[in-house]
Amino acid sequence: MATETLRRLRSEALTLPEAERAELAHELVKSLDAPADADAADAWDKEILRRLAEIDSGTAKFIDRDEFRRRMKARLGDR
């Protein structure tokens, strides 16, 4: 059962622009995560560098936001 504070915060958060809602959601989820795994951080650093190299070399394939959303809805069963 939501408290009055939670209802108020939710209501206010939903009025934020999309980018700010995404940032808030990220921070909230991050606050629930366990301590950072050093190996995972290293793996992500390598992945980021690999992807940047693809962008620099021109081999990266980009999709626009609408296509990304379509693919995610299809993957998640259009929840």
Secondary structure, DSSP 8 states (H G I E B T S, - for coil): ---HHHHHHHHHHTTS-HHHHHHHHHHHHHHHS-S--HHHHHHHHHHHHHHHHHHHHT------HHHHHHHHHHHHT--
